[in-house]
Amino acid sequence: MSKKLDFVNDYISNYVSDNFPELSRFKIEINPDNLYYQTSINGYKRVLYMGLGHLTYPNEVIVNGGFHCWTQVTIVEDMLYDLIVKHGLHRQQLFPTIWFSEFTIKNYNEIWDSFRQFNGYDLSIDKEKLDALCQHYKEVIVKHFIPFWEKFSDIQYINNEIVDKVDQMNLADYFGVGLMSFKKLIIMRICRNPKYHTYKEWLLNIYKEKEDEMKNDTEWNAKYSLLKELIEILETK
């Protein structure tokens, strides 16, 4: 544990909690010292990660400031997570449905670059810069993250603007890596997308065509079994 990192984390965390009491801090096993916040509203989880640079050589300094932001559609992520556990696949700790990225936000790069102003300062001893970073986080949350969360806390909007318009090959730009095709299938079924059955058959055929070739591949077969059970669940509810 680092006293410097703890100090900066606690300082930022207290600032965020005072200004956004709806955002509760949580920890994940792989990064217990980092700042993660979330709030759930009407079946949508809004999540924010606030990152710092922790350098230990030649001297220990706490630098930079950055972020990741995303929205989770709870019904989609919970359904997939339960099946992933059941079929013994690798369990990711976070399942963002939609990322805050250059594909979902037009001025994403400008927002990301705005944090460069804090490079080169040790935030653990430069209180003026630490206060400025906290204020900058507040401005970015209000001006960019909250509107993003509100926009994508609507599964029908995701269906209309991403599922219906984004090419399959570019789907990871919005849904991230992982079982993105399965996420798309769930959203299509929930939204009664008329292309659901066509997409379902396309997915099934991809697996059926490789059934003999991949019969000894444990992970591939787990995903195939997951897909078939997922379809059964979607079509019996």
QUIPE-V687770 format. One record per pair of residues at least 24 apart in sequence whose ideal C-beta (glycine too) atoms are under 6 Angstrom apart, sorted by the first residue. I is the first residue (numbers start at 1). J is the second residue. Records with the same first field share a line. If there is no record, write none. Layout:
I: J, J
This chain:
4: 60, 62, 124
5: 54, 62
7: 124
8: 62, 123, 124
9: 35
12: 134
15: 134
19: 138
28: 93
43: 74
44: 153
45: 72, 74
46: 71, 149
61: 122
62: 123, 124
64: 118, 119
65: 115, 118, 133
66: 115
69: 100, 145
70: 96, 99
71: 97, 98, 149, 152
72: 96, 97
73: 97, 155
76: 183, 186
80: 179
83: 226
87: 222, 225, 226
88: 222
89: 222
96: 176
98: 152, 174
99: 176
100: 148
103: 173, 174
111: 144
156: 191
158: 187
159: 187, 191, 193
163: 187, 188
189: 234
